[in-house]
Amino acid sequence: MAGVKLIVAYPTPTDIDAFEKRYTDEHVPMAVEKLGGKTKLVATKILSMADGSQAPYYRIAEVHFPSMEALAACAESEGGQETIGHAVEISTGGAPLFMVAEEEVFEF
């Protein structure tokens, strides 16, 4: 069965250092504590586009869940709502995108 995940894409912040401090000191610990039902959290920092230009997104977070039902329950929970609200609050470069995806993994 394919996994499901919530993907959060953060636009480039107006102050990268301030964003990084809040993201690492506040947001990631909050997500670890309050996102019930998750199986994995992957936090990615985008370095650049493949051609070397600045990417439109600075960070992408992927929160993995065993099922769509578990993701939905988390998103509707008090902890989920608090964490989603905090993601919006710290995203100074514009509103983050929230996407739900199904994932297939091919290992080599």
ABEGO torsion letter per residue (X at the ends): XBBBBBBBBBBBBABAAAAAAAAAAAAAAAAAAABBGBABBBBBBBABBAAGBBBABABBBBBBBABAAAAAAAAABAAAAAAAAAAAAABAAEBBBBBBBBBBBBBX
